Amino acid sequence: MRATKVICTDPQVLKSRIAVTDTELTYLLGCGLATSRRIAENANAVVFDGKRRLTIVSKLQKYLDNLSE
């Protein structure tokens, strides 16, 4: 099976997705890989599909909204 190599950098498109990869998450949050992973883990928004690590955008958005209040 071949790896998916499609990476989107448009934040509007990324916000409409259900889940994003770590690379797309860095574009979405505008920070580095380590920071974006830590934010996703704190939000309990990380899902593993085999070796693939995905972040659920809706959980991440709720977490960030609660931090900003």
Buried (B, 14 or more C-beta within 10 A) or exposed (E): EEEEEEEBEEEEEBEEBEBBBBEBBBBBBEBEEEEBBEBBEEBEBBEEEEEEBBBBBEBBBEBEEEEEE
